[in-house]
């Protein structure tokens, strides 16, 4: 997870760029960050703690891409729905 977090943080300028649409940002996220995160995941022990860590980092990254602060008190379900709705509107 550390390497994937490093890749995500190096792309901060892209996440905050208003010139790129959300579809492009999500494609970059899936291609660069998720592929780094999931490389070698088959060797991880499947446990509740590892699952919770993966979900937490996934939601944190989604919020950062969508520019949603934790202070906004938005649930993870709403964040996922917002991502989907933005993709549908842009296509």
LINJOCOR-V832381 format. One record per run of one state. SS is the DSSP state (alpha for helix, beta for strand, coil for the rest). FROM is the first residue (numbers start at 1). TO is the last residue. If there is no record, write none. Layout:
{{SS:FROM:TO} {SS:FROM:TO}}
This chain:
{{coil:1:1} {alpha:2:10} {coil:11:11} {alpha:12:16} {coil:17:21} {alpha:22:38} {coil:39:40} {alpha:41:43} {coil:44:47} {alpha:48:66} {coil:67:69} {alpha:70:72} {coil:73:75} {alpha:76:90} {coil:91:91}}
